[in-house]
């Protein structure tokens, strides 16, 4: 009868999309950390730009981005580039994902606002060009 050795957890293979997403999150964490280091205080000053710092808390956003990056950086070689992971490694990936998602939430909301405003300008321009 086949049995696992005590202390060994089953490793599961991650889908390619999940692996790619984790690498994108690593890059985004570095980007957010750089932005918060360089421009965090400036972003905190304005009510409009403080959305990117979750209400003027750029140090918290920086800490979350660095935490997500650090955990994923440690887990990347242990999981062969997020290819396979055991239960505790998957839990670490989940914790890093939550920290990264919170850190990226403000930046993504500002990016979404910019995209919506750009689409609005395009639509208004299209409507005005059709009516004239």
C-alpha positions as CSV (number, residue, x, y, z in Angstrom):
1,X,0.0,0.0,0.0
2,X,1.3,3.4,-0.9
3,X,1.6,6.0,1.8
4,X,3.1,9.3,2.2
5,X,6.1,9.7,4.4
6,X,5.3,11.5,7.7
7,X,6.1,15.2,7.5
8,X,5.8,15.3,3.6
9,X,2.9,17.3,2.2
10,X,1.5,16.6,-1.2
11,X,2.7,19.1,-3.9
12,X,0.2,20.3,-6.4
13,X,1.0,21.7,-9.8
14,X,-0.2,25.2,-10.4
15,X,-1.8,26.2,-13.8
16,X,0.2,28.4,-16.1
17,X,-2.1,31.3,-15.7
18,X,-1.8,31.3,-11.9
19,X,2.0,31.2,-12.2
20,X,2.1,34.1,-14.7
21,X,-0.3,36.1,-12.4
22,X,2.0,35.6,-9.4
23,X,5.0,36.9,-11.4
24,X,3.0,39.9,-12.5
25,X,2.1,40.5,-8.8
26,X,5.8,40.4,-7.9
27,X,6.5,43.1,-10.5
28,X,3.5,45.2,-9.4
29,X,4.7,44.9,-5.8
30,X,8.1,46.3,-6.8
31,X,6.4,49.1,-8.8
32,X,4.1,50.1,-5.9
33,X,7.0,50.0,-3.4
34,X,9.1,52.2,-5.7
35,X,6.2,54.7,-6.1
36,X,5.5,54.8,-2.4
37,X,9.1,55.4,-1.6
38,X,9.6,58.2,-4.1
39,X,6.2,59.9,-4.2
40,X,4.3,58.5,-1.2
41,X,4.3,61.7,0.8
42,X,3.3,63.8,-2.2
43,X,0.4,61.3,-3.0
44,X,-0.8,61.6,0.6
45,X,-1.3,65.4,0.4
46,X,-4.2,65.6,-2.1
47,X,-7.6,64.1,-1.5
48,X,-7.6,63.0,-5.1
49,X,-4.2,61.3,-5.1
50,X,-4.6,59.9,-1.6
51,X,-6.8,57.2,-3.0
52,X,-3.6,55.5,-4.3
53,X,-2.3,55.5,-0.8
54,X,-5.5,54.2,0.8
55,X,-6.5,57.5,2.3
56,X,-3.1,59.0,3.0
57,X,-1.3,55.9,4.4
58,X,1.6,55.5,2.0
59,X,3.7,53.8,4.7
60,X,1.1,51.1,5.1
61,X,0.9,50.6,1.3
62,X,4.7,50.4,1.2
63,X,4.8,47.8,4.0
64,X,2.1,45.7,2.3
65,X,3.8,45.8,-1.1
66,X,7.1,44.9,0.5
67,X,5.5,42.1,2.5
68,X,3.9,40.6,-0.6
69,X,7.1,40.9,-2.5
70,X,9.2,39.4,0.2
71,X,7.0,36.4,0.7
72,X,6.7,35.7,-3.0
73,X,10.5,36.2,-3.4
74,X,11.1,33.6,-0.7
75,X,8.6,31.2,-2.1
76,X,9.6,31.5,-5.8
77,X,12.7,29.3,-5.6
78,X,11.0,26.9,-3.1
79,X,8.1,26.3,-5.5
80,X,10.2,26.1,-8.6
81,X,8.9,29.4,-9.9
82,X,5.4,28.8,-8.5
83,X,5.1,25.6,-10.5
84,X,4.5,23.2,-7.6
85,X,3.7,24.0,-3.9
86,X,2.7,22.1,-0.8
87,X,0.0,23.2,1.6
88,X,2.2,25.6,3.7
89,X,3.6,27.2,0.6
90,X,0.2,27.6,-0.9
91,X,-0.9,29.3,2.4
92,X,2.1,31.6,2.1
93,X,1.2,32.5,-1.5
94,X,-2.3,33.3,-0.3
95,X,-1.1,35.6,2.4
96,X,1.2,37.3,0.0
97,X,-1.6,37.6,-2.5
98,X,-3.9,39.3,0.1
99,X,-1.1,41.8,1.1
100,X,-0.4,42.6,-2.5
101,X,-4.0,43.0,-3.4
102,X,-4.6,45.5,-0.6
103,X,-1.4,47.4,-1.6
104,X,-2.5,47.5,-5.2
105,X,-6.1,48.4,-4.6
106,X,-5.6,52.1,-4.4
107,X,-3.3,52.2,-7.5
108,X,-5.7,50.0,-9.5
109,X,-8.7,52.2,-8.5
110,X,-6.8,55.3,-9.8
111,X,-5.8,53.4,-13.0
112,X,-9.5,52.4,-13.5
113,X,-10.6,56.1,-13.0
114,X,-8.1,57.2,-15.7
115,X,-9.3,54.5,-18.1
116,X,-13.0,55.5,-17.5
117,X,-12.2,59.2,-18.0
118,X,-10.3,58.4,-21.2
119,X,-13.2,56.4,-22.5
120,X,-15.6,59.2,-21.6
121,X,-13.5,61.7,-23.6
122,X,-13.4,59.3,-26.6
123,X,-17.2,58.8,-26.5
124,X,-17.9,62.5,-26.1
125,X,-15.5,63.2,-29.0
126,X,-17.2,60.6,-31.2
127,X,-20.7,61.9,-30.4
128,X,-19.6,65.5,-31.1
129,X,-17.9,64.5,-34.4
130,X,-21.0,62.6,-35.6
131,X,-23.4,65.5,-34.8
132,X,-21.3,68.2,-36.6
